[in-house]
């Protein structure tokens, strides 16, 4: 293999094994190890002294081209890996590595009207609705199935003038996209103070007026003003919290309002359908083993 080539080895693990797997990679001669979210889990800016890691992690190790990785692959401890972990080794040509991460993130069309664009990239369609978000701790690339399905559904659902709730807002991407698509006002709810900060920062980047986007903790009394008056409620969380929050989310909806839920695996859908029976929740989209579920409150 040419000295001008590199090898990239990708494995999957859980947060409690990350450090051990990193150490193992370096012991085998890895030059660098990087970590990525492997399940669309928001990870916000850490507090002082904290080093948070996603629960499900994709670990990528970089080796020189002259290292024989096959015998090393045979020796990796299975206990450090996620069940059915991938083990992909690919050859890379030498590149300007400081630019690689930027090249990996380009504008993504999420629906007929909506694009998600990194700040350094020129929008492919200046007349489209372009939401600017840079990849980072509070927001990935937007390509994960759950995020992509939500954004596409918002492009279809928001016609103009709606009051929208983004429950578990994280970076605020869904609330911001809804406002850019024509919603009159939006509420972002999250129990992490850093999520609220990230949402406000991203709203400012997209020139969203502070008066049109309210960002609150779940226990805030300000949420009472949205109960029974929200035209569209969207939550990209996980099945467990969605089951717990069912009554609260339904209570936010005005008669005839729409509900969009994701963060749900295909096999979890029946339980959600039963729990949200009053809004006739159904699977409306599926991607990569995840489902988007939609429902409507009776008029």
C-alpha angles and dihedrals in degrees: 000000000000120000086230090065131082133199125227119199119193124196134163127231144152127262096257091057099044098097093046092049091048090051090048092052093050090048088057092054104269113163095204139003125202132188129215136180110263099188110037092262114159113237113188133198107298124241121243111303094005126124106186122192131192117255092238113040136188108211119201122190125192120215133176117259096250097062115104102224099179098082089042091053090055091057101050112123109248090211090071094057135079116249110280090004117185116242106197123171118186134175119237129196116232110273142168092277096192087066098042097087091052092049090054092062116066133154113293124204110223100177141345091290106022133081130173110214134183112233095247095054127085110236110250090222114033091189093056125089101269119192114195117217127150120214113254144115095310096043133026125203097291091241097108111113097242095050093044093050092050093050093048090049091050090052088056098040104044110081099159139291099036127145105228131194120203104194112197089017099179104175092003093244096139096046091046092048091049091052093047089050090057109276111148096220140357140199122210116198127189137149093218115085090208090058090056090050092049091049092052092048093049092046090054091048089056093046093246112165112242089228092062098050119055115190118196146162115251092251094050114123088221089078089070089075089063097049110115093000108079118110095195130022119189128182125179100183127109133291096257097056091040090058090050094046097047098108092044095050094046090049090059092060126097117219107286093019121145127237125204120188131176142153083093126131118223093252091052095058098089092058091050091049090054094046093049096041093132091066095042093239114202138172107263102170139013131197132167094344094312125108135210113214125199134188142164132222114236116259 
